[in-house]
Amino acid sequence: MSPLDPFVVEVIRHGLSAAAEEMSLVMTRSARSPLLREAGDLSSAITDAEGGLVGQGRDIPIHLGAMAYTVKELLKLRPASGMKDGDAIIYNVGALGGNHLNDVKIARPVFVEGRLIAFALSLAHWPDVGGTWPGSYLANAFDTFQEAMRIPPLTIADTDGLNRSVLELILANVRDPVSCEGDLMAQLAATTAAERRIREMCAQYGTETFVATMSRLHDLSEAEMRAALADLPDGTYEGEDFLDDGGPNGEPARIHVRIEIRGDEATFDLSGSADRVANFCNTTPFIARSAVVYAARIMSGRDMQQNAGALRPITIITRPGSIFEPGWNAAVAAGNHETSMRVVDAIFRAMEGVIPERLSAGGPATSGLLAFAEPMPDQSWRMLYEVHGGGEGARHDRDGCPATRVHLANTSNTPAEMIEANYAIRVERQAIRRGSGGKGVHKGGDGVIRAYRVLAPSLWLTTCVERSVMPTYGLKGGEEGKPYTITLERDGRTERLSGKANLLLKAGDLVTLEGCGGGGYGVPAA
C-alpha cells in the first residue's frame, strides 16, 4: 500500500466526526424523551474494528471518554467472529466499559464486503430502566439491583429486523415503555446513519485506506498527547476534593489524586480516594479514566483530537474496593456525573501551582438533577429528568459565566414551555441567582434559580445534587461560591431538602432549586 496522503487522512478524520455528529442529530430529531430531544443527554461515537475510538460527536465528555472502552470490553464477551452484517447489540452493564444503568448503548458492527471495519456506537440516557424508584435513581441504594434492570449484551436487531423477544423483555421492565421504545428506535436509526457514511467513505477512498487512516489517527493523537505532557514540568503533584456525603457516618467522601509527570508520560493515581460509599455515588474504573483523560486535555492547553491514541501515554490507577472500583454490584447511578466531576476538581487543585492560567476555579460540577415521575391513570409513568447549571468558576483573565454547565456535562435545560406542555408541573420562576459567585480579582459566575409547582395529585421526586455541602472553591486566593440549595414549600412551611433524596410530592408543593455560584480567582481587593 502506498503512503497515506495527509490530506486524505484529514478528510476522513472530519468525515468520521461528521458521521458521529449526524448520529446525534438523528437522535435529537427522532427520540421520544424530552431528556434526549431537548436536553441532549446522549452521545455518539465511531470506533475501529478493535473498539478504539476514532470519531465522536460534540456531545457529553463523560460519555465519550467511557466510550473509548465500551466496544473493547464488549468484544471480550461477544467476539467479532460471532457478529454479522446487520446486527445491533444493546447493553447497559457497567462492566462493559460503562457508567450507570440509565445509559443504554447500541453498538452496530459495520461490515464492508464481508469484513468488519468499524462500530457505530450510540449512548442514550433512558428516562427509566426499572428498579426500586421511578427514574432508576435510589439515593440510598446499597446495590445495583435496587437501581435498575441490568441488560447484558443482546442482539436487539439483525437483517430480519427487530428481535421482538428481547424488546418485549426490556419494555416489560420499564415504567415508560412508549418513550423507551421510541428512544431505542432512534438509536437504531442513528447507528444505521453512521454505517451508511462509513461505507460511503470506504467506497470513495478505498477500504484499505480507510482502515489505515484510523490507525494513523491513533498515532497522531498519541503524538499530540505526548508533546502536551512533555511541555509540563516533571514532578509529583497531589490534590483532593470531596463529595458532600457518602463517607463513614455520612461525612464527605474524599477524592484524591497523585499525579506523576515524567517526560512525555503521566500517571494519575486515584487509589487514595474513599472506599466504596454507602449511596449511589460509586462509579466504574472507566468513568475514572474518562475524567482523567478529559482533565489531561485541559492541562495540555490544546484542542487536540480525542481518540484511543491519546490514552497511550497515560496510566490511571484505581484501587479495588474504592469508590472507583467498588465491585460489579455497587450502586452507581450518580457516580457517572457526580464522582467523575470531583476527579477533575482534584486534578485542577493539584495543578493550581503549575498551570493556573489554564484552569478555572470551582463551578457547578454536578448534574444539579431534579427528576420528577408522574403516575398516570393507565399505570404508566411520565418522567422528567431535569438538570440545572450554576456559575462557572472564574479564570485568570475573566469572570466566570453565569447559568452554565462545566467540565464533563454538556446538556441543556428543558424549556419551561416544553415542561408545562408535557407534565402536570408549572415552572413558576426562572432567574439568575445574583451575588452567588465568589469574590476575587475575577469573580465567579452566578447560579440559576428555578421553581416547580406540582399540579398533579402526586409526583415522585429524586434530588441528585453535589456542591450543596462542599461549596465551589476559589483559585489563587479567590473566595468560594455559594452552595446549591433545594427547598420544598408545603402548606405554608418551607424546609431544605437533602442534595440526594427520594420523596413523594403532592399537589400544590413548590420545589425550588438555587444553583451554586462559581469560585473566584485571585485575592479580592479589600
C-alpha positions in Angstrom: 0.0 0.0 0.0 1.3 3.5 -0.9 1.9 6.0 1.9 -1.2 7.8 3.2 -1.9 11.2 1.7 -2.1 13.6 4.7 -5.0 15.5 3.0 -7.0 12.2 2.7 -6.3 11.5 6.4 -7.7 14.9 7.3 -10.8 14.4 5.1 -11.5 11.0 6.6 -10.9 12.4 10.1 -13.5 15.1 9.6 -15.8 12.6 7.8 -15.7 10.4 11.0 -16.6 13.4 13.2 -19.3 14.4 10.8 -20.8 10.9 10.8 -20.9 10.9 14.7 -22.5 14.4 14.6 -25.1 13.1 12.2 -25.9 10.3 14.6 -26.6 12.8 17.4 -28.7 14.9 15.1 -30.8 11.8 14.2 -31.2 11.1 17.9 -32.4 14.6 18.8 -34.8 14.8 15.9 -36.4 11.3 16.4 -36.1 10.4 20.1 -39.2 10.5 22.2 -38.0 11.5 25.6 -37.6 15.3 26.3 -34.3 14.4 28.0 -32.9 13.4 24.6 -34.8 15.8 22.3 -34.4 18.9 24.4 -31.6 18.4 26.9 -29.4 16.2 24.7 -28.4 13.6 27.3 -26.8 11.4 24.6 -23.5 10.8 22.8 -22.4 9.2 19.6 -19.1 7.7 18.6 -17.3 5.6 16.0 -14.6 3.1 16.8 -12.3 0.9 14.7 -12.8 -2.9 14.5 -10.9 -3.4 17.8 -13.0 -0.8 19.6 -10.5 2.0 19.5 -12.3 5.4 19.5 -11.8 7.3 16.2 -14.7 9.7 15.9 -17.1 11.4 18.2 -19.8 14.0 18.3 -19.8 17.2 20.2 -21.7 15.5 23.0 -21.0 14.7 26.7 -17.4 14.3 27.6 -18.0 11.8 30.4 -19.9 9.6 27.9 -17.3 9.9 25.2 -14.4 9.1 27.5 -16.1 5.9 28.6 -17.0 5.0 25.0 -13.3 4.6 24.4 -13.6 1.3 26.4 -17.2 0.3 25.7 -16.7 -1.7 22.5 -13.3 -3.1 23.7 -15.0 -4.6 26.7 -17.9 -5.8 24.6 -15.6 -7.8 22.3 -14.3 -9.7 25.3 -17.7 -11.2 25.8 -19.0 -11.1 22.2 -16.1 -11.8 19.9 -16.2 -10.2 16.4 -16.3 -13.7 14.8 -19.8 -14.1 16.1 -21.1 -10.8 14.7 -22.9 -10.4 11.4 -23.7 -7.6 9.0 -27.0 -6.0 10.2 -26.5 -6.9 13.8 -27.2 -4.3 16.5 -26.3 -5.1 20.1 -27.9 -3.5 23.2 -26.4 -3.4 26.7 -26.1 -1.2 29.8 -24.0 -3.1 32.3 -21.1 -1.1 33.8 -18.6 -3.9 33.4 -18.6 -3.4 29.7 -16.8 0.0 29.7 -19.9 1.6 31.0 -21.2 4.0 33.6 -24.7 4.0 35.1 -27.6 1.7 34.0 -29.7 4.5 32.5 -27.1 5.0 29.8 -28.2 2.3 27.3 -25.8 1.6 24.4 -26.4 0.3 20.9 -23.3 -1.0 19.1 -23.6 -1.7 15.4 -20.8 -3.5 13.7 -20.1 -2.1 10.3 -19.1 -4.6 7.6 -17.7 -3.7 4.1 -17.5 -6.6 1.6 -17.8 -9.1 4.5 -15.1 -7.5 6.5 -15.7 -5.9 9.9 -14.0 -2.5 9.8 -15.8 -0.3 12.5 -18.5 0.1 15.1 -21.2 2.8 15.3 -22.0 3.4 18.9 -25.0 5.3 20.3 -25.5 6.0 24.0 -28.7 7.5 25.3 -30.0 8.1 28.8 -33.3 6.4 29.1 -35.9 8.0 31.4 -36.4 4.8 33.4 -34.9 1.3 33.3 -36.8 -0.2 36.2 -35.6 -0.6 39.7 -36.9 0.5 43.1 -37.7 4.1 42.4 -39.2 5.7 39.3 -36.4 7.1 37.1 -34.0 4.4 38.4 -32.2 6.7 40.9 -32.3 5.5 44.5 -30.2 7.7 46.8 -29.6 5.1 49.5 -29.3 2.0 47.3 -26.9 -0.5 48.7 -26.5 -2.4 45.5 -27.1 -2.1 41.7 -30.1 -4.4 41.7 -32.1 -1.8 43.6 -31.3 0.8 40.9 -32.4 -0.7 37.5 -32.6 -3.5 35.1 -29.2 -4.9 34.0 -29.1 -5.6 30.3 -26.2 -7.9 29.2 -25.1 -7.8 25.5 -28.2 -8.9 23.5 -28.8 -8.7 19.8 -31.7 -6.3 19.5 -31.8 -6.3 15.7 -30.4 -8.1 12.7 -31.1 -8.4 9.0 -34.5 -9.8 9.8 -35.5 -6.8 11.8 -36.1 -6.2 15.5 -35.7 -9.1 17.9 -39.2 -8.8 19.4 -38.5 -11.2 22.3 -35.6 -9.0 23.6 -37.6 -5.8 23.0 -40.6 -7.2 24.9 -38.4 -8.3 27.8 -36.9 -4.8 28.1 -40.2 -3.0 27.8 -41.9 -5.2 30.4 -39.4 -3.9 32.9 -39.5 -0.2 32.4 -42.2 2.3 33.6 -42.4 4.3 30.4 -42.3 1.7 27.7 -43.6 4.1 25.0 -40.7 6.5 25.5 -38.1 3.8 25.9 -39.2 2.1 22.6 -39.1 5.4 20.8 -35.6 6.2 22.1 -34.4 2.7 21.2 -35.7 3.1 17.6 -33.9 6.5 17.4 -30.7 4.8 18.5 -31.0 2.1 15.8 -31.7 4.8 13.2 -28.6 6.8 14.3 -26.3 3.8 14.1 -27.7 3.0 10.7 -26.9 6.5 9.5 -23.3 6.2 10.6 -23.0 2.8 9.0 -24.1 4.4 5.7 -21.5 7.2 6.0 -18.7 4.8 6.8 -19.5 2.7 3.7 -19.5 5.8 1.6 -16.0 6.8 2.7 -14.8 3.3 2.0 -16.3 3.4 -1.5 -14.7 6.8 -2.2 -11.2 6.3 -0.7 -10.9 2.5 -0.6 -11.4 0.2 2.4 -7.7 -0.3 3.0 -7.0 3.5 3.0 -10.0 4.0 5.4 -8.7 1.3 7.8 -5.1 2.6 7.6 -6.3 6.1 8.3 -8.0 5.1 11.5 -4.7 3.6 12.7 -2.9 6.8 11.7 -5.3 8.9 13.6 -4.5 7.0 16.8 -0.8 7.6 16.2 -1.3 11.3 15.6 -3.3 11.7 18.9 -0.7 9.8 20.8 2.0 12.2 19.5 -0.2 15.2 20.4 -0.7 14.0 24.0 3.0 13.1 24.4 4.0 16.6 23.2 1.5 18.2 25.6 2.8 16.2 28.6 6.4 16.9 27.7 5.6 20.7 27.9 4.6 20.3 31.6 7.3 20.3 34.3 8.3 16.9 35.6 7.2 16.3 39.2 4.7 14.8 41.6 1.5 16.8 42.3 -1.3 16.0 44.7 -4.8 17.3 45.0 -8.1 16.4 46.6 -11.8 17.3 46.7 -14.8 15.9 48.5 -18.3 14.6 47.7 -20.9 16.1 50.0 -21.5 12.8 51.8 -21.2 9.0 51.5 -18.3 8.6 53.7 -18.3 7.0 57.2 -21.2 8.3 59.3 -22.4 10.4 56.4 -19.2 12.5 56.3 -17.8 13.9 53.0 -16.1 11.3 50.8 -12.5 12.1 49.8 -11.4 12.1 46.2 -7.6 12.2 46.0 -5.2 12.2 43.0 -1.4 11.8 42.9 0.0 12.9 39.5 3.5 11.9 38.4 4.7 13.6 35.2 7.9 12.1 33.7 8.8 13.3 30.2 6.1 12.6 27.8 4.1 10.2 30.1 1.9 10.7 33.1 0.5 8.6 35.9 -2.7 9.5 37.7 -3.1 7.5 40.9 -6.6 7.6 42.5 -6.1 4.9 45.0 -6.0 7.3 47.9 -9.7 8.1 47.4 -12.5 6.9 49.6 -13.7 3.3 50.0 -16.9 2.2 48.4 -19.6 4.7 49.6 -22.9 4.0 51.2 -25.0 5.6 48.5 -25.3 5.8 44.7 -22.1 7.8 44.1 -19.8 4.8 43.4 -18.6 4.5 39.8 -16.7 2.3 37.4 -13.0 2.5 36.6 -14.0 3.5 33.1 -15.6 6.7 34.4 -12.5 7.5 36.4 -10.4 7.1 33.3 -12.8 9.3 31.3 -12.5 12.1 33.9 -8.7 11.8 33.9 -8.3 12.0 30.2 -10.6 15.0 30.0 -8.6 16.8 32.6 -5.4 15.9 30.8 -6.7 17.6 27.7 -7.5 20.7 29.7 -4.0 20.6 31.2 -2.5 20.4 27.8 -4.0 23.8 26.7 -4.5 22.3 23.3 -7.6 21.5 21.2 -6.4 18.0 20.4 -8.3 15.2 18.6 -9.6 12.8 21.2 -9.3 9.1 20.3 -7.7 5.9 21.6 -4.2 7.0 20.8 -4.4 9.8 23.3 -4.7 7.2 26.1 -1.4 5.5 25.4 0.9 7.9 27.3 -1.4 8.0 30.4 -1.5 5.4 33.2 -4.5 5.5 35.5 -4.6 3.6 38.8 -7.7 2.8 40.8 -7.9 0.6 43.9 -10.2 -2.5 44.3 -12.8 -1.7 47.0 -12.6 2.0 46.5 -15.3 4.4 45.1 -13.7 4.0 41.7 -13.6 0.2 41.8 -16.4 -0.8 44.1 -17.2 -4.2 42.6 -19.8 -5.1 40.0 -22.8 -5.0 42.3 -22.3 -1.5 43.7 -24.9 1.3 43.3 -23.5 3.6 40.6 -26.4 5.8 39.3 -24.9 9.2 40.5 -21.2 8.4 40.2 -21.4 8.8 36.5 -21.9 12.5 36.7 -21.1 13.4 40.3 -18.0 11.5 41.3 -16.4 11.9 37.9 -16.5 15.7 38.4 -14.7 15.5 41.7 -11.8 13.8 39.9 -11.5 16.8 37.6 -11.6 19.2 40.5 -9.0 17.2 42.4 -6.7 17.3 39.4 -7.2 21.1 38.9 -6.3 21.6 42.6 -3.2 19.5 42.2 -2.1 21.6 39.2 -3.1 25.0 40.6 0.6 26.0 41.3 1.8 24.8 37.9 -0.6 25.9 35.2 -3.2 28.3 36.9 -3.7 30.2 33.6 -5.2 27.0 32.0 -7.6 26.3 34.9 -10.9 27.7 36.2 -12.0 27.9 39.8 -14.7 25.5 41.0 -18.0 25.6 39.2 -21.3 23.6 39.0 -19.5 20.3 38.6 -22.7 18.3 39.2 -25.8 17.3 37.3 -27.9 19.5 39.5 -30.6 16.9 39.0 -34.3 17.1 39.9 -36.1 14.0 38.5 -39.9 14.1 38.6 -42.0 11.0 37.9 -45.8 11.4 37.4 -48.0 8.3 37.8 -50.7 8.1 35.0 -54.2 6.7 35.2 -53.2 3.8 32.9 -50.5 2.8 35.4 -47.7 4.0 33.2 -45.4 6.9 34.2 -44.1 10.2 32.7 -40.6 11.0 33.6 -39.0 14.5 33.7 -35.2 14.4 34.2 -34.1 18.0 34.6 -30.5 19.2 35.0 -29.5 22.6 36.4 -26.3 24.6 36.0 -24.7 27.2 38.1 -22.0 29.8 37.9 -18.7 29.0 36.1 -15.5 29.4 38.1 -13.5 32.5 37.3 -10.3 32.3 35.3 -7.0 34.3 35.4 -8.3 36.7 32.8 -12.1 37.0 33.2 -15.1 36.5 35.4 -17.0 33.2 35.3 -20.1 32.9 33.1 -23.4 32.7 34.9 -26.0 30.0 34.4 -23.9 27.4 32.6 -22.5 23.8 32.8 -18.9 22.9 33.1 -16.5 20.0 32.5 -18.0 16.6 31.8 -21.6 17.8 31.4 -22.8 19.2 28.1 -26.6 19.1 28.4 -29.2 21.8 28.2 -32.1 22.6 30.4 -35.6 21.7 29.2 -37.6 24.8 28.1 -40.4 25.8 30.6 -42.9 25.6 27.8 -41.9 22.0 27.0 -42.3 21.0 30.6 -45.7 22.6 31.1 -47.0 21.1 27.8 -46.0 17.6 28.8 -46.2 17.4 32.6 -48.5 18.4 35.4 -45.9 20.9 36.5 -45.8 24.7 36.3 -42.4 26.5 36.2 -43.1 29.5 38.4 -39.7 31.1 38.4 -36.5 31.1 36.4 -33.9 33.6 37.3 -30.2 34.3 37.9 -29.1 33.9 41.5 -27.5 37.3 41.9 -24.5 37.5 44.2 -23.9 33.8 44.4 -20.4 33.8 42.7 -17.3 34.0 44.9 -15.3 37.2 45.0 -11.8 37.6 43.6 -9.8 39.7 41.2 -12.2 38.0 38.8 -15.5 36.8 40.4 -17.3 33.5 39.9 -20.4 33.4 37.8 -23.8 33.4 39.4 -26.0 30.4 39.6 -29.6 29.9 38.5 -33.0 29.7 40.2 -35.8 27.5 39.0 -39.1 26.8 40.9 -41.6 24.0 40.1 -45.2 23.9 41.2 -46.8 20.5 41.4 -50.2 20.3 39.7 -50.6 16.6 39.7 -52.2 14.7 42.6 -48.7 13.3 43.3 -45.2 13.4 41.9 -42.2 11.3 42.9 -39.0 13.4 43.2 -35.4 12.5 43.2 -32.7 15.0 44.0 -29.1 14.4 43.0 -27.0 17.4 43.6 -23.4 17.9 44.7 -21.9 21.2 46.0 -24.8 21.6 48.5 -22.4 21.0 51.4 -18.9 21.4 50.0 -19.0 24.8 48.2 -17.2 25.6 45.0 -13.6 26.5 45.6 -11.6 29.6 44.5 -8.2 29.6 42.9 -5.1 31.6 43.8 -6.9 33.1 46.8 -10.3 33.6 45.3 -13.4 33.1 47.5 -15.8 30.2 47.5 -19.2 30.5 45.7 -22.5 29.9 47.5 -23.6 26.2 47.5 -26.7 24.7 45.9 -29.9 24.7 47.9 -33.2 22.9 47.3 -36.3 23.8 49.2 -39.8 22.4 49.5 -42.7 24.7 50.3 -45.7 22.8 51.6 -48.8 24.1 53.4 -47.2 27.4 54.3 -43.9 25.8 55.6 -40.5 25.7 54.0 -37.9 23.0 54.5 -34.5 22.5 53.0 -34.1 19.2 51.1 -31.1 17.0 51.0 -29.0 17.1 47.9 -29.5 13.3 47.4 -33.0 12.1 48.4 -36.2 10.4 47.2 -39.5 11.8 48.3 -43.2 11.9 47.4 -44.7 15.3 46.5 -48.4 16.3 46.5 -50.5 18.9 44.6 -49.6 22.4 45.5 -46.0 21.7 46.6 -43.3 24.1 45.3 -39.8 22.8 44.8 -37.1 25.5 44.3 -33.5 24.8 43.2 -30.9 27.5 43.6 -27.7 26.7 41.7 -24.3 27.3 43.1 -22.1 30.2 42.3 -18.6 29.7 40.8 -15.4 30.3 42.8 -13.4 33.5 42.4 -9.9 33.8 41.0 -7.2 35.8 42.8 -7.3 37.5 46.2 -10.2 40.0 46.1 -9.4 43.7 46.8 -10.1 45.0 50.3 
